C-alpha cells in the first residue's frame, strides 16, 4: 500500500513536469528547445539548483554551465534566475539527457534504463544517451542518478562492442567511477586486441591495466576460460552490432586483432540483409570477404539475397565488386533466375511472394543490372576461349611452316646444321 502511494506521488510529480507550463515558474533553454519547470521542486531535490535559484544575490547574472559544479556568472547575457518565469540557457548538455535528469529529480526514477529489458534496438544511441546522462548527473551533482546510470552501464557493456566498451571505460576514468572502470578493463582484456591497437584508443595507464589483467588471466585454470564456440558466437554478435551502427572500422579491428573470419561469420550476407549500401561497400573494400560466398544448405550468395530483396543498390554494389551473376545455389538457381521468377510472378499475379510491396522500376532495374552483368561475363569468357584456341592453332601452324621450310631445304641440298654454328669462339664465316 505504501509502495503504491509512493509510486502515485512519483507519477504525479512527473506529470507536473511533462504537462508543460502548468504552474511552472522557470524555463530552461536546451539545444534551442524550452523545458518549463518548477523552482521549488528542483531546489528541494538538488543543491545545485537551490544555489542557482536562491543565491544570496537576489538577481545574479548567471549562465547555467554543466562543466562547473556552481552556476557561472556571465556579464554579456544577463538573466534573473531567481525571478518568476526566468529563461535559463543550459550549455553543453543535449536535450534528451537534461530532460532525463529533470525526470529523475521530479520522480526519483528514470524510464530509459530498465534492468528487466534489453536496451532498445538502436544500442549505440542508447549507450550514447546513457553516457550523456551520466555526464549531466555528475556535472549537476545529482549523485544518486549517476549511481543508477553507472549500474545500468555495467549491464550494457556486457552486450557492447569492444570499441563501445572503450568509450565507456574513458567515461568511467573521467568521472572517477572505479567499479565501472574495472568492468570495462576486464572486458577489453578479453577482446584480444593488440596493445598497439589499444594505445590508439586508450591512455597508457588503461593499456597497462589491460595487459596486467591479461597476465593474471593466463595463470587461471583451463576450466575457467570460455570455450572456442563461446568466443566465436560472441565475436559474431559484436560484429553484427558494429555493422548495425555502420562501424566498419571496428569490424576491421576485429579481423586484424581478433582473427575474425568474415566469410565464416557470413558478414556480407548479414550486411546485405540489414545494413545500407555504404556499409556493404565498405565491407567489400576491406578485401577480407568473398563476394561469392555461399551460405547454408541452400548455397545462396549475397547476390541471391539482394535479388530476392529486389534492391538495386545492393545488386549494383555487389556486381561492382565482381559478384558472379551466374553462380548457382544447390538447387541450380542463379540470381538471374531469381529475378526472372519474381518478374513473372509480378506480371501475372501482381504480387511477389514474401514481399509486401514491390516497386516495378526497382524490379526492372535489378533484372537489367544482372542481365547486363551476365552478358558481359559471357562475352569475356567467349573471348578468352577464342584467344586460347587461336593461340593453340597459331602455334601449330608456325611449327608446321618451320618443318616444311626445313624439308624443302634438304631437298635442295641445304644443310640445316648451318643454322647452328660450331662452338669454336674463333669461328667466323
C-alpha positions in Angstrom: 0.0 0.0 0.0 2.9 2.3 0.9 4.7 1.5 -2.3 1.5 2.3 -4.3 1.3 5.7 -2.6 4.9 6.5 -3.3 4.5 5.4 -7.0 1.4 7.5 -7.3 3.2 10.5 -5.8 6.2 10.0 -8.2 3.9 9.9 -11.2 2.0 13.0 -10.1 5.3 15.0 -9.9 6.5 13.5 -13.2 3.2 14.6 -14.9 3.7 18.1 -13.5 7.0 18.2 -15.4 5.7 16.6 -18.6 2.5 18.6 -18.8 4.4 21.7 -19.8 3.7 25.1 -18.4 1.2 24.1 -15.6 2.3 26.2 -12.5 5.9 26.5 -13.9 8.0 29.5 -12.8 11.2 28.8 -14.6 12.1 27.7 -18.2 15.3 26.0 -19.3 16.5 26.5 -22.9 18.4 23.4 -24.1 19.5 22.9 -27.7 17.0 25.6 -28.8 14.1 23.8 -27.0 12.3 25.1 -23.9 11.5 23.0 -20.9 9.2 24.5 -18.3 10.0 23.5 -14.7 9.3 24.4 -11.0 12.0 26.0 -8.9 10.7 24.7 -5.5 10.9 21.1 -6.6 14.3 21.4 -8.2 15.7 23.3 -5.2 14.3 20.7 -2.8 16.0 17.9 -4.8 19.3 19.4 -5.8 21.8 21.6 -4.1 23.0 22.9 -7.4 19.5 24.3 -8.3 19.0 25.5 -4.7 22.1 27.7 -5.1 21.0 28.7 -8.6 17.6 29.9 -7.6 18.2 31.1 -4.0 21.7 32.6 -4.1 22.4 35.5 -1.7 22.4 37.9 -4.7 18.6 38.1 -5.5 19.2 38.9 -9.2 22.5 37.3 -10.1 23.7 37.4 -13.7 24.1 33.7 -14.3 24.6 31.2 -17.1 23.9 27.5 -16.3 27.0 25.6 -17.4 27.5 21.9 -16.7 31.2 22.0 -16.7 31.1 23.6 -13.3 29.5 22.5 -10.0 28.3 26.0 -9.5 26.3 28.3 -11.8 28.7 30.5 -13.7 28.4 34.3 -13.8 28.3 36.0 -17.2 28.2 39.6 -18.0 27.3 39.6 -21.6 23.9 37.8 -21.3 22.2 38.6 -18.0 19.1 37.0 -16.8 17.4 37.0 -13.4 17.5 33.3 -12.5 15.5 33.7 -9.3 12.8 35.8 -10.9 9.5 34.0 -11.8 9.3 33.0 -15.5 13.1 33.3 -16.0 14.5 31.5 -19.1 17.8 29.8 -18.1 20.1 28.8 -21.0 21.8 25.5 -20.5 25.1 24.9 -22.4 26.9 21.7 -23.4 24.1 19.3 -22.5 22.0 17.6 -25.0 18.2 17.9 -24.6 17.4 14.3 -24.0 20.0 13.9 -21.2 18.9 17.1 -19.4 15.2 16.0 -19.7 16.1 12.6 -18.1 17.9 14.5 -15.3 14.8 16.6 -14.6 12.6 13.5 -14.8 14.7 11.8 -12.1 14.6 14.9 -9.9 10.8 15.0 -10.2 10.1 11.3 -9.8 13.1 9.6 -8.4 13.0 7.3 -11.4 14.4 7.1 -15.0 12.4 5.2 -17.6 15.2 4.6 -20.1 17.2 2.1 -18.2 15.0 -0.8 -17.1 17.0 -3.9 -15.9 14.1 -6.2 -16.9 14.5 -5.4 -20.6 17.3 -5.2 -23.1 18.4 -1.8 -24.4 16.4 -0.5 -27.4 17.2 -1.9 -30.8 19.5 1.1 -31.5 22.0 0.0 -29.0 24.7 2.6 -29.9 22.2 5.5 -29.4 21.0 4.2 -26.1 24.6 3.8 -24.9 25.4 7.4 -26.0 22.4 8.7 -24.2 23.4 6.8 -21.0 26.9 8.4 -21.2 25.4 11.9 -21.7 23.1 11.4 -18.8 25.9 10.2 -16.6 27.9 13.3 -17.5 24.9 15.5 -16.8 24.4 13.8 -13.4 28.0 14.4 -12.5 28.0 18.0 -13.6 24.9 18.9 -11.8 25.9 16.9 -8.7 23.0 14.5 -8.8 24.9 11.6 -7.3 22.1 9.2 -6.9 21.3 9.4 -10.7 25.0 9.0 -11.5 24.9 5.8 -9.4 21.9 4.4 -11.2 23.3 5.1 -14.6 26.6 3.6 -13.7 24.9 0.3 -12.6 23.0 0.2 -15.9 26.1 0.9 -17.9 27.8 -2.1 -16.2 25.0 -4.3 -17.6 25.1 -2.6 -21.0 28.8 -3.1 -21.6 28.4 -6.8 -21.4 26.5 -6.6 -24.7 28.6 -3.8 -26.2 31.3 -4.0 -28.9 34.9 -3.6 -27.8 35.0 -0.1 -29.2 31.9 0.9 -27.3 33.4 -0.6 -24.1 36.5 1.5 -24.6 34.3 4.6 -24.8 32.6 3.7 -21.6 36.0 3.0 -20.0 37.1 6.5 -20.8 33.9 8.0 -19.3 34.5 5.9 -16.1 38.0 7.2 -15.9 36.9 10.8 -16.4 34.1 10.7 -13.8 36.1 8.6 -11.3 33.9 5.5 -11.3 36.2 2.7 -10.2 33.6 -0.2 -10.4 32.7 0.7 -14.0 36.4 1.2 -14.8 37.1 -2.4 -13.5 34.3 -3.9 -15.5 35.3 -2.2 -18.7 39.0 -3.0 -18.5 38.2 -6.7 -17.8 36.1 -6.8 -21.0 38.8 -5.0 -23.1 41.3 -7.5 -21.8 39.2 -10.4 -23.2 38.9 -8.7 -26.6 42.3 -10.0 -28.0 43.2 -6.6 -29.4 46.9 -6.0 -29.5 48.4 -3.3 -27.2 49.5 -1.2 -30.2 45.8 -1.0 -31.3 44.6 -0.3 -27.8 47.1 2.5 -27.4 45.4 4.3 -30.3 42.1 4.5 -28.4 43.1 4.4 -24.7 45.5 6.2 -22.4 48.7 4.4 -21.4 47.6 3.6 -17.9 44.4 1.9 -19.2 46.5 -0.2 -21.7 48.8 -1.2 -18.8 45.9 -2.2 -16.7 44.5 -4.3 -19.6 47.9 -6.1 -20.0 48.1 -6.7 -16.3 44.7 -8.4 -16.3 45.7 -10.5 -19.3 48.8 -11.6 -17.5 46.7 -12.6 -14.5 44.1 -14.5 -16.6 46.9 -16.5 -18.2 47.5 -18.1 -14.7 43.9 -19.2 -14.3 43.0 -22.9 -14.6 41.9 -24.0 -18.0 38.3 -24.8 -17.0 37.8 -21.1 -16.1 38.2 -20.0 -19.8 35.3 -19.8 -22.2 35.0 -22.4 -24.9 36.0 -21.5 -28.5 32.4 -21.7 -29.6 31.5 -19.1 -26.9 34.2 -16.8 -28.3 33.1 -17.4 -31.8 29.4 -16.6 -31.2 30.3 -13.6 -29.1 32.5 -12.2 -31.9 29.7 -12.6 -34.4 27.3 -10.8 -32.1 29.7 -7.9 -31.7 30.4 -7.8 -35.4 26.7 -7.6 -36.2 26.2 -4.7 -33.7 29.2 -2.9 -35.3 27.6 -3.4 -38.7 24.2 -2.2 -37.4 25.9 1.0 -36.3 27.8 1.4 -39.6 31.1 0.9 -37.8 33.1 -1.0 -40.4 36.3 0.3 -38.8 35.6 -1.8 -35.7 34.9 -4.8 -37.9 38.4 -4.2 -39.5 39.9 -4.2 -36.0 38.2 -7.5 -35.2 39.6 -9.0 -38.4 43.1 -7.8 -37.7 43.2 -8.0 -33.9 40.9 -11.0 -33.2 41.2 -13.1 -36.3 37.6 -12.8 -37.2 36.8 -14.7 -40.4 34.2 -12.6 -42.3 33.2 -15.5 -44.5 32.6 -17.9 -41.6 30.6 -15.2 -39.8 28.6 -14.5 -43.0 29.3 -10.8 -42.5 28.4 -9.9 -46.1 25.1 -11.8 -46.1 24.1 -10.1 -42.8 25.1 -6.6 -44.2 23.1 -7.1 -47.4 20.0 -8.0 -45.4 20.3 -5.5 -42.6 22.6 -2.6 -43.5 23.0 0.2 -46.0 24.7 0.2 -49.4 27.6 2.2 -47.9 28.2 -0.4 -45.2 28.2 -3.2 -47.7 30.6 -1.3 -50.0 33.0 -0.5 -47.1 32.9 -4.2 -46.0 33.8 -5.3 -49.5 36.6 -2.8 -49.7 38.3 -4.4 -46.7 39.2 -7.2 -49.0 38.5 -9.8 -46.4 35.1 -11.1 -47.6 34.3 -13.4 -50.5 31.6 -11.7 -52.5 30.5 -15.1 -53.9 30.5 -17.0 -50.6 27.6 -19.5 -50.5 25.6 -19.7 -47.3 23.8 -22.6 -45.6 22.2 -25.6 -47.1 20.7 -23.6 -49.9 24.0 -22.2 -51.1 22.8 -18.6 -51.6 25.3 -15.9 -52.2 24.9 -12.2 -51.2 23.8 -11.5 -54.8 21.0 -14.1 -54.4 19.8 -12.3 -51.3 20.0 -8.9 -53.0 17.9 -10.2 -55.9 15.3 -11.7 -53.5 15.1 -8.3 -51.8 14.7 -6.5 -55.1 17.4 -4.0 -54.1 19.1 -2.2 -57.0 21.5 -0.6 -54.5 22.7 -3.9 -53.2 22.8 -5.6 -56.6 24.9 -2.8 -58.1 27.4 -2.6 -55.3 27.9 -6.4 -55.3 28.3 -6.5 -59.1 30.7 -3.6 -58.9 32.9 -5.9 -56.7 32.7 -8.8 -59.1 29.8 -10.8 -57.8 29.1 -13.7 -60.2 25.6 -13.4 -61.8 25.8 -17.0 -63.0 26.6 -18.6 -59.6 24.1 -21.3 -58.7 22.6 -22.5 -55.5 22.5 -26.2 -54.5 19.2 -26.3 -56.5 20.8 -24.8 -59.6 19.2 -21.3 -59.3 21.2 -18.2 -60.3 20.5 -14.6 -59.2 19.2 -14.0 -62.7 16.8 -16.9 -62.3 15.5 -15.4 -59.1 14.8 -12.1 -60.7 13.1 -13.7 -63.7 10.9 -15.7 -61.4 10.0 -12.6 -59.4 9.2 -10.6 -62.6 7.0 -13.5 -63.8 5.1 -13.5 -60.5 4.6 -9.8 -60.6 3.4 -9.7 -64.2 0.9 -12.5 -63.8 -0.2 -12.2 -60.2 0.5 -8.6 -59.4 2.4 -9.6 -56.2 5.7 -11.2 -55.3 5.7 -14.0 -52.6 7.5 -12.9 -49.5 7.5 -9.2 -50.3 4.7 -7.0 -49.1 5.4 -4.3 -51.7 7.5 -4.3 -54.8 8.3 -1.2 -57.0 8.2 -2.2 -60.6 11.0 0.1 -61.5 13.3 -1.4 -58.9 12.5 -4.9 -60.1 13.1 -3.9 -63.7 16.4 -2.2 -62.8 17.6 -5.3 -60.8 16.8 -7.5 -63.8 18.6 -5.2 -66.2 21.7 -5.0 -64.0 22.1 -8.7 -63.5 21.3 -9.5 -67.2 23.9 -7.0 -68.3 26.5 -8.4 -66.0 25.7 -12.0 -67.2 26.1 -10.9 -70.8 29.4 -9.1 -70.1 30.7 -12.2 -68.3 29.6 -14.5 -71.1 31.4 -12.3 -73.7 34.6 -12.2 -71.6 34.5 -16.0 -71.3 33.9 -16.4 -75.0 36.7 -14.0 -75.9 39.1 -15.8 -73.6 38.2 -19.2 -75.0 38.6 -17.9 -78.5 42.0 -16.4 -77.7 43.2 -19.6 -76.2 42.0 -21.6 -79.2 43.6 -19.2 -81.7 46.9 -19.3 -79.8 47.0 -23.1 -80.0 46.2 -23.1 -83.7 48.7 -20.4 -84.3 51.5 -22.3 -82.5 50.6 -25.4 -84.6 50.7 -23.5 -87.9 54.0 -21.9 -87.1 55.6 -25.3 -86.2 54.2 -26.8 -89.4 55.6 -24.0 -91.6 59.1 -24.3 -90.0 59.1 -28.1 -90.6 58.1 -27.5 -94.3 60.9 -25.0 -94.7 63.5 -27.4 -93.3 62.2 -30.3 -95.6 62.4 -28.0 -98.7 65.9 -27.0 -97.7 67.1 -30.6 -97.6 65.5 -31.4 -101.0 67.6 -28.6 -102.4 70.9 -29.5 -100.8 70.5 -27.1 -97.9 72.2 -28.2 -94.7 70.1 -27.2 -91.7 73.1 -27.6 -89.4 74.3 -24.3 -90.9 71.8 -22.6 -88.5 73.9 -23.9 -85.6 77.5 -22.7 -85.9 80.4 -24.6 -84.2 81.1 -23.8 -80.6 84.6 -22.6 -81.6 84.7 -19.0 -80.4 87.2 -18.1 -83.2 84.9 -19.4 -86.0 83.7 -16.8 -88.4 82.1 -17.1 -91.8 
